[in-house]
């Protein structure tokens, strides 16, 4: 048997231990390769979105590669630690350090080559499916053609091969100072009684609670300012939960004698208190990885599903054309005709309503501001067009100020009364706020509804440049005809039509940007999630020898195999689902922050996505539990 065959047999005989690691590496290579195929696809060169797509893919590739490097580094370190006793035995049999280093490099190279080849083949197999999906996201008339870029293969193979080899050298470096006795000890270390601090436990709970409160009360105008404080609180808070509070909680369970001494709970709780302390950093890392995966994919998916509702909330009318001044108003019909002709050519059904508006000035905090006004009759017509319930009619000394969808705290404190003034009119009115039912006038600060009589009073004496006219469109199936609607708005003269708004415009902007982000981020999130499960598997496998020795002792003192399987299942389940549960709770508060910014409910999309993750995690758990118990029974 040659030295290379010896290394190959080592990998083959440890295939079960390497299985999860191999699949995670293969998935990482496949995703990296697929993104590279799209980046180098020749058919996107002539499209206007080329630079945006390529920037997004480059960012995704950097994240995937950097994470893969750290993941492989951790994994190889875990494998070496679990096999130190084996390496120590080889050294006592006469293998030199140089040969041991060579053995490690060959083993890692074999795994690297197999992972890279399998990942590229899987990428080629699914590349056309992803290209079709990406074409659909970009809204192309036809799908991008199937294409396997040689540059993509070269970049993936060279990049990942170098990464694996660098990690191999890192493994060799970690072993070079170990004495034989240290290798024989392997991953074993004497257990100490887990210690904790109530002060640090309370601080951990406080940090997490503060992060939850900040996320729960976040709004659209302040979410970006709150993101860093939330992260700065949740990360150290989660670390303290695992290193301190988990042990404190186990101690509290031990004091509940009725629970602690019930059946096999004594074994489960006692061993779990040690495992939670020993694995605290690991569980913290898995929780953060899972929380990032849940939050990123959940927020993007939830926001994408609510794109239509949000477009309607931000831009209440399907389409609005606005002209300012009598000169432009007189030419407006011709521009509106251009739009209607385009819609007719596309066989799009629509209804139009024309309303006049005027403006007045008022003073707030010493600053002069302009107020756009419509009559109550026109307001009622627009509300009925939108299917919105109208409020009661304002009195002659009242105005209903319509607040936009996004309202800053300062705008919520609108004066209770204001004095409106124009060229020859002044009127003191009481202010009430109401929901906006049409697009705001971009030439003024606020829009309001006044009684028909008060409107006629201001409109009849308004100057020519204080007059506005709006044509509002109600369009059938506007989401399906969004692109045609946006295109129709480009036909008008911007000098005459000074304001153009459409739900379709906001909808396409939101949908396209979120679709791209979801496409780039979803597979990175899945990669993080699979890596989190793989890391748990490595740790359980690494501790398997110690666990089996413990179960042997329990078997000798009378514990049945059924009871040991029950204890082992509970311990594996706790280590798997505790970080999953904490990550879901973290992500839930991120979803609540998103819900505060949206009009539509994201409960169903969020629950659907988390359920998919849970299903994958459950399959992962039962697979690893089966291997764990099988190994335990085999040894016993």
C-alpha positions in Angstrom: 0.0 0.0 0.0 1.4 3.4 -1.0 1.4 6.5 1.1 -1.3 8.0 -1.1 -3.5 4.9 -0.8 -3.0 5.1 2.9 -4.3 8.7 2.9 -7.2 7.8 0.6 -8.2 4.9 2.9 -8.1 7.3 5.9 -10.6 9.6 4.1 -12.7 6.6 3.0 -12.9 5.1 6.5 -13.9 8.5 8.0 -16.4 9.2 5.3 -19.3 9.3 7.7 -17.5 11.9 9.8 -16.7 13.9 6.6 -20.2 13.6 5.1 -21.8 16.8 6.4 -18.6 18.7 5.8 -18.5 17.5 2.2 -22.1 18.4 1.4 -21.7 21.9 2.9 -18.5 22.5 0.9 -20.1 21.1 -2.2 -23.1 23.4 -1.8 -20.8 26.4 -1.3 -18.9 25.6 -4.5 -22.1 25.0 -6.4 -23.6 28.4 -5.4 -20.4 30.2 -6.0 -20.1 28.6 -9.5 -23.7 29.4 -10.4 -23.3 33.1 -9.5 -20.1 33.1 -11.5 -21.9 31.7 -14.5 -24.5 34.5 -14.4 -21.8 37.1 -13.9 -19.8 36.0 -17.0 -22.9 35.3 -19.1 -22.4 37.0 -22.5 -26.1 37.9 -23.0 -26.3 40.3 -20.1 -23.6 42.6 -21.6 -26.1 44.6 -23.6 -28.6 45.2 -20.8 -28.8 48.3 -18.7 -28.9 46.3 -15.5 -25.5 44.7 -16.3 -23.5 46.8 -13.8 -26.0 46.5 -11.0 -26.3 42.7 -11.4 -22.5 42.2 -11.6 -21.9 44.4 -8.6 -24.5 42.4 -6.6 -23.0 39.1 -7.8 -19.4 40.2 -6.9 -20.6 41.1 -3.4 -22.3 37.8 -3.0 -19.2 35.9 -4.3 -17.0 37.7 -1.8 -19.3 36.8 1.1 -19.6 33.2 0.0 -15.9 32.8 -0.4 -15.0 34.5 2.8 -17.5 32.5 4.8 -16.4 29.2 3.1 -12.8 30.0 4.1 -13.8 30.5 7.8 -16.1 27.4 7.6 -13.4 25.1 6.2 -10.9 26.5 8.7 -13.2 25.7 11.6 -14.1 22.3 10.2 -10.6 21.1 9.5 -9.6 22.2 13.0 -12.5 20.2 14.4 -11.6 17.1 12.4 -7.9 17.3 13.5 -9.0 17.7 17.1 -11.2 14.6 16.9 -8.3 12.5 15.3 -5.4 13.6 17.4 -5.3 10.3 19.2 -5.0 8.6 15.8 -2.2 10.9 14.8 -0.4 10.2 18.1 -0.6 6.5 17.5 0.9 6.9 14.0 3.8 8.9 15.5 4.5 6.2 18.1 4.7 3.7 15.3 7.4 5.7 13.6 5.8 8.1 11.3 7.8 11.4 11.1 6.3 14.8 11.5 7.0 15.5 7.8 5.1 12.4 6.8 2.3 13.3 9.1 2.1 16.7 7.6 2.1 15.2 4.1 -0.7 12.8 5.2 -2.8 15.7 6.4 -2.2 17.7 3.2 -3.1 14.8 1.0 -6.2 14.0 2.9 -7.4 17.6 2.7 -6.5 17.8 -1.0 -8.6 14.6 -1.7 -11.6 16.2 0.0 -10.9 19.5 -1.7 -10.8 17.9 -5.2 -13.9 15.8 -4.6 -15.9 18.7 -3.2 -14.8 21.1 -6.0 -15.6 18.5 -8.8 -18.9 17.6 -7.2 -19.8 21.2 -6.6 -19.0 22.2 -10.2 -21.0 19.3 -11.6 -24.0 20.1 -9.4 -23.7 23.7 -10.5 -23.7 22.7 -14.1 -26.7 20.5 -13.5 -28.7 23.3 -11.9 -27.2 26.3 -13.7 -29.9 26.4 -16.5 -32.7 26.3 -13.9 -31.1 29.3 -12.1 -30.5 31.1 -15.3 -34.2 30.7 -16.1 -35.2 31.9 -12.7 -32.9 34.9 -12.9 -34.2 35.8 -16.3 -37.7 35.8 -14.8 -36.6 38.1 -12.0 -35.0 40.5 -14.4 -38.3 40.5 -16.5 -36.6 39.5 -19.7 -38.8 38.7 -22.7 -36.9 35.4 -23.2 -34.7 33.4 -20.9 -30.9 33.9 -21.0 -29.5 31.0 -23.0 -27.8 28.0 -21.3 -24.1 28.8 -21.0 -21.3 27.4 -19.0 -18.6 30.1 -18.8 -15.0 28.7 -18.9 -14.0 31.7 -16.8 -16.6 30.6 -14.1 -15.1 27.1 -14.0 -11.6 28.4 -13.8 -12.4 31.0 -11.1 -14.2 28.4 -9.0 -11.7 25.6 -9.3 -8.6 27.8 -8.7 -10.2 29.9 -6.0 -11.5 27.0 -3.9 -8.4 24.8 -4.5 -6.2 27.6 -3.2 -8.5 28.1 -0.2 -8.5 24.4 0.7 -4.7 24.2 0.4 -4.2 27.3 2.6 -6.4 25.7 5.2 -4.3 22.5 4.9 -1.2 24.5 5.7 -3.0 26.0 8.7 -3.8 22.5 10.0 -0.2 21.5 9.6 0.9 24.6 11.5 -1.5 23.8 14.4 0.0 20.3 14.8 3.6 21.1 14.5 4.1 22.0 18.2 2.1 19.2 19.6 3.9 16.5 21.6 2.9 12.9 21.2 1.3 12.9 24.7 -0.8 15.9 23.7 -2.0 14.0 20.6 -2.9 11.0 22.6 -5.0 13.1 24.9 -6.9 14.3 21.8 -10.0 16.2 22.4 -10.3 14.9 26.0 -10.1 17.4 28.8 -11.1 17.0 32.5 -14.5 18.4 33.2 -14.9 21.1 35.7 -18.1 22.0 37.5 -19.8 24.6 35.3 -19.7 28.1 36.9 -21.8 31.1 36.2 -22.4 34.7 37.4 -25.9 35.9 38.2 -24.7 39.5 37.4 -23.5 38.5 33.9 -26.7 36.4 33.4 -28.9 39.4 34.2 -26.7 41.7 32.0 -27.1 39.2 29.2 -30.9 39.2 29.6 -30.9 42.9 29.8 -28.9 43.4 26.6 -31.2 41.0 24.6 -34.3 42.6 26.1 -33.0 46.1 25.2 -32.3 45.0 21.6 -35.8 43.5 21.4 -37.4 46.7 22.6 -35.4 48.8 20.1 -36.5 46.5 17.3 -40.1 46.3 18.5 -40.5 50.1 18.4 -38.5 50.8 15.2 -40.1 52.8 12.4 -39.1 53.4 8.8 -37.6 56.8 9.5 -35.3 55.4 12.2 -34.6 51.8 11.4 -31.2 52.4 9.8 -30.1 54.4 12.9 -31.2 51.6 15.1 -29.6 48.7 13.2 -26.1 49.1 14.7 -27.3 49.5 18.3 -29.5 46.4 17.9 -26.5 44.3 16.6 -24.3 45.8 19.3 -26.7 44.6 22.0 -27.9 41.3 20.6 -24.4 39.8 19.9 -22.9 40.2 23.4 -26.3 39.5 25.0 -26.6 36.2 23.2 -23.1 35.2 24.1 -23.8 35.9 27.8 -27.1 33.9 27.6 -25.1 30.8 26.6 -22.0 31.2 28.7 -23.8 32.4 31.9 -27.6 32.2 31.9 -27.8 28.7 30.4 -25.8 27.3 33.3 -27.8 29.4 35.8 -31.0 28.0 34.3 -29.8 24.4 34.6 -28.9 25.0 38.2 -32.4 26.2 38.8 -33.8 23.1 37.2 -31.6 21.0 39.5 -33.2 22.6 42.6 -36.6 21.5 41.4 -36.3 18.0 42.9 -39.7 16.8 41.6 -38.4 17.5 38.0 -34.7 16.7 38.5 -35.3 13.2 39.9 -38.1 12.2 37.5 -37.1 9.2 35.4 -33.9 10.0 33.4 -34.0 13.8 33.9 -31.1 13.6 36.3 -28.9 12.3 33.6 -30.2 14.6 30.9 -30.0 17.8 33.0 -26.7 17.0 34.6 -25.0 16.2 31.3 -26.7 19.1 29.5 -25.4 21.6 32.0 -21.9 20.5 31.1 -22.5 20.4 27.4 -24.1 23.9 27.4 -21.1 25.3 29.1 -18.6 23.4 27.0 -20.4 24.3 23.8 -21.4 27.8 24.7 -19.3 29.5 22.0 -20.3 27.0 19.5 -24.0 27.4 20.2 -23.6 31.2 20.2 -21.9 31.0 16.8 -24.7 28.7 15.4 -27.4 31.0 16.8 -25.9 34.1 15.2 -25.5 32.3 11.8 -29.0 31.0 11.9 -30.5 34.3 13.0 -28.7 36.1 10.1 -30.1 33.5 7.7 -33.6 33.7 9.0 -33.6 37.5 9.3 -32.0 38.2 5.8 -34.2 35.8 3.9 -37.3 36.5 5.9 -37.1 40.3 5.7 -36.5 40.2 1.9 -39.1 37.6 1.3 -41.7 39.3 3.4 -41.1 42.7 1.9 -41.2 41.2 -1.6 -44.6 39.6 -0.9 -46.0 42.9 0.3 -44.8 45.0 -2.7 -48.2 45.5 -4.2 -49.8 46.6 -0.9 -46.9 48.9 -0.1 -47.1 50.5 -3.6 -50.8 51.3 -3.0 -50.1 52.7 0.4 -47.2 55.0 -0.8 -49.0 56.0 -4.0 -52.7 55.7 -3.5 -53.7 56.3 -7.2 -52.8 53.9 -10.0 -51.5 56.9 -11.9 -51.6 60.7 -11.4 -50.6 63.5 -13.8 -50.2 67.0 -12.3 -49.9 70.4 -14.0 -49.1 73.7 -12.3 -50.2 77.1 -13.6 -53.0 78.1 -16.0 -50.6 78.1 -19.0 -49.6 74.4 -18.5 -53.2 73.4 -17.5 -54.5 74.7 -20.9 -52.0 72.3 -22.6 -52.6 69.4 -20.3 -55.3 67.6 -22.4 -52.8 67.0 -25.2 -50.3 65.3 -22.8 -53.0 63.2 -21.2 -54.1 62.1 -24.7 -50.6 60.7 -25.2 -50.9 58.6 -22.1 -54.4 57.3 -22.9 -53.4 56.5 -26.5 -50.5 54.4 -25.2 -52.8 52.6 -22.8 -55.4 52.0 -25.5 -52.6 50.4 -27.7 -51.8 48.0 -24.9 -55.6 47.2 -24.5 -55.5 48.4 -20.9 -58.9 49.5 -19.4 -58.9 52.6 -17.3 -61.0 55.3 -15.8 -60.0 59.0 -15.4 -61.1 61.7 -12.9 -60.0 65.3 -13.2 -59.9 67.6 -10.2 -58.7 71.1 -9.6 -56.5 72.1 -6.6 -55.3 75.4 -5.2 -52.9 76.5 -2.5 -52.5 78.8 0.4 -49.7 79.7 2.7 -49.5 79.4 6.5 -46.8 80.0 9.1 -45.4 77.2 11.3 -42.6 77.8 13.8 -41.8 81.0 12.1 -41.5 79.4 8.7 -43.8 80.0 5.8 -45.1 76.8 4.2 -47.4 76.1 1.3 -50.6 74.0 1.7 -52.2 72.2 -1.2 -56.0 72.1 -1.0 -58.9 70.2 -2.6 -62.6 70.4 -2.0 -64.4 67.8 0.0 -66.4 66.8 -3.1 -63.3 66.0 -5.0 -61.8 64.3 -2.0 -64.9 62.1 -1.8 -64.7 61.2 -5.5 -61.0 60.2 -5.1 -61.8 58.1 -2.0 -64.6 56.3 -3.8 -62.2 55.7 -6.7 -59.8 54.0 -4.3 -62.5 52.1 -2.5 -61.6 54.1 0.7 -64.2 55.1 3.3 -64.5 58.9 3.5 -64.5 60.9 6.7 -67.2 63.3 7.6 -67.2 66.6 5.7 -65.1 69.4 7.2 -66.8 72.5 8.5 -66.1 75.9 7.0 -63.5 76.6 9.7 -61.8 73.1 9.5 -59.2 71.5 7.4 -58.3 67.8 7.2 -54.5 67.6 6.6 -53.6 64.4 4.8 -50.4 62.9 6.2 -48.3 60.8 3.8 -47.6 57.1 4.5 -44.2 57.9 6.1 -44.6 60.5 8.8 -41.8 61.9 10.8 -42.5 62.5 14.5 -42.3 66.3 14.0 -45.0 66.1 11.4 -47.3 64.2 13.8 -47.3 67.3 16.1 -49.2 69.4 13.6 -50.6 72.7 15.0 -54.2 72.5 16.3 -55.1 75.7 14.4 -53.5 77.5 11.5 -54.2 80.7 9.6 -54.3 80.1 5.8 -53.7 83.1 3.6 -53.5 83.7 -0.2 -53.6 86.9 -2.2 -56.9 88.4 -0.8 -58.0 85.7 1.6 -57.2 84.8 5.2 -58.9 82.1 7.2 -58.4 80.7 10.7 -59.1 76.9 10.6 -58.9 74.0 13.1 -56.7 71.2 12.0 -57.5 67.5 11.9 -55.3 64.8 10.3 -56.5 62.1 8.0 -55.2 59.4 5.7 -53.9 60.4 2.3 -56.1 59.1 -0.6 -54.1 60.7 -3.4 -50.5 61.5 -4.3 -49.2 64.6 -2.5 -48.4 67.7 -4.4 -44.7 67.9 -4.8 -44.8 71.7 -5.1 -46.2 72.1 -1.5 -45.4 70.9 2.0 -48.8 69.5 2.9 -52.1 68.6 1.3 -55.5 69.1 2.9 -59.3 68.8 2.4 -61.6 71.8 3.0 -65.3 72.3 2.6 -66.6 73.1 -0.9 -67.6 76.7 0.1 -64.1 77.4 1.6 -62.4 76.0 -1.5 -64.4 78.2 -3.8 -63.5 81.2 -1.7 -59.7 80.5 -2.1 -59.9 79.1 -5.7 -61.9 82.0 -7.1 -59.2 84.6 -6.2 -56.1 82.4 -6.6 -53.3 83.6 -8.8 -52.6 81.8 -12.1 -49.5 80.1 -10.7 -51.4 78.9 -7.6 -53.8 76.8 -9.6 -53.2 73.0 -10.1 -55.0 70.3 -12.1 -54.7 66.6 -11.5 -55.8 63.8 -13.7 -56.2 60.6 -11.8 -56.3 57.1 -13.5 -57.9 54.0 -12.1 -56.4 51.1 -14.1 -57.6 47.5 -14.3 -55.0 44.9 -13.3 -52.3 47.6 -12.8 -49.8 45.1 -11.4 -49.9 43.0 -14.5 -49.6 46.1 -16.7 -47.1 47.9 -14.5 -44.4 48.2 -17.2 -46.8 49.5 -19.8 -48.1 52.1 -17.3 -44.6 53.3 -16.4 -43.8 53.5 -20.1 -46.9 55.5 -20.9 -45.8 58.2 -18.4 -42.6 58.7 -20.2 -44.5 60.0 -23.3 -45.5 63.3 -21.6 -43.7 66.7 -21.7 -42.1 67.2 -18.3 -42.5 71.0 -18.7 -46.3 70.7 -18.9 -46.7 67.7 -16.6 -44.7 68.7 -13.6 -45.8 65.7 -11.5 -46.0 62.1 -12.4 -46.8 59.3 -9.9 -48.0 55.7 -10.3 -48.3 52.8 -8.0 -46.8 50.7 -10.8 -43.6 52.8 -10.7 -43.1 52.2 -7.0 -44.2 48.6 -7.4 -41.6 47.8 -10.1 -38.8 49.6 -8.2 -39.6 47.7 -5.0 -40.1 44.4 -6.7 -37.0 44.5 -8.9 -34.7 45.7 -6.1 -36.0 43.1 -3.6 -36.0 40.3 -6.2 -32.4 40.9 -7.0 -31.5 41.1 -3.3 -33.5 38.0 -2.5 -31.8 36.1 -5.4 -28.4 37.1 -4.2 -29.1 36.7 -0.5 -31.3 33.6 -0.3 -28.6 31.1 -1.2 -26.1 32.8 1.1 -28.7 32.5 3.9 -29.2 28.8 3.1 -25.4 28.4 3.1 -25.2 29.9 6.5 -28.0 27.7 7.8 -26.5 24.5 6.4 -23.1 25.4 7.8 -24.7 26.0 11.3 -26.1 22.5 11.2 -22.8 21.1 10.0 -20.9 22.7 12.8 -23.2 21.1 15.3 -22.6 17.8 13.6 -18.9 18.2 13.8 -19.0 18.9 17.5 -21.3 16.0 18.3 -19.1 13.6 16.4 -16.0 15.0 18.0 -17.5 14.3 21.5 -18.8 10.9 20.5 -16.0 8.8 22.0 -16.5 10.5 25.4 -20.2 10.1 25.2 -20.0 6.4 24.3 -17.6 5.8 27.3 -20.2 7.4 29.5 -23.0 5.3 28.1 -21.0 2.2 28.6 -20.6 3.0 32.3 -24.4 3.7 32.6 -25.1 0.4 30.8 -23.0 -1.5 33.3 -24.9 0.0 36.3 -28.3 -1.1 34.8 -29.6 1.6 32.4 -31.4 0.0 29.5 -30.5 0.7 25.8 -34.0 2.2 25.4 -33.4 4.6 28.2 -29.9 5.5 26.9 -31.4 6.2 23.5 -34.0 8.5 25.1 -31.3 10.4 27.0 -29.1 10.7 23.9 -32.0 11.9 21.8 -32.9 14.6 24.3 -29.3 15.8 24.5 -28.9 16.0 20.8 -32.3 17.6 20.4 -31.5 20.3 23.0 -28.2 21.1 21.3 -29.9 21.3 17.9 -33.1 23.1 18.8 -32.0 25.5 21.5 -29.9 27.7 19.1 -32.7 27.2 16.4 -35.3 28.5 18.9 -33.2 31.5 20.0 -32.4 32.4 16.4 -36.1 32.3 15.6 -36.9 34.6 18.5 -34.2 37.0 17.4 -35.5 36.9 13.8 -39.1 37.4 15.0 -38.3 40.8 16.5 -36.6 41.7 13.2 -39.8 40.7 11.4 -41.7 42.9 13.9 -39.5 45.9 13.0 -40.3 45.2 9.3 -44.0 44.9 10.1 -43.9 48.4 11.7 -42.7 49.8 8.3 -45.2 47.9 6.1 -49.0 48.1 5.6 -49.5 44.5 4.8 -49.1 41.6 7.2 -45.8 39.6 6.8 -46.9 36.9 9.3 -47.8 34.3 6.7 -44.6 34.8 4.6 -42.4 34.7 7.7 -44.1 31.6 9.2 -43.8 29.9 5.8 -40.1 30.6 5.5 -39.3 29.6 9.1 -41.3 26.4 8.6 -39.2 25.5 5.6 -36.0 26.1 7.6 -37.5 24.0 10.5 -38.3 21.1 8.1 -34.7 21.1 6.8 -33.4 21.3 10.4 -35.6 18.5 11.5 -34.4 16.2 8.7 -30.8 17.2 9.6 -31.5 16.3 13.3 -33.0 12.9 12.6 -30.2 12.1 10.2 -27.5 13.0 12.8 -29.4 11.4 15.6 -29.6 8.2 13.7 -25.8 8.3 13.1 -25.2 9.1 16.7 -27.3 6.3 18.2 -26.1 3.8 15.5 -22.5 4.6 16.5 -23.4 4.3 20.2 -25.1 0.9 19.8 -22.3 -0.3 17.5 -19.6 0.4 20.1 -21.6 -1.0 22.9 
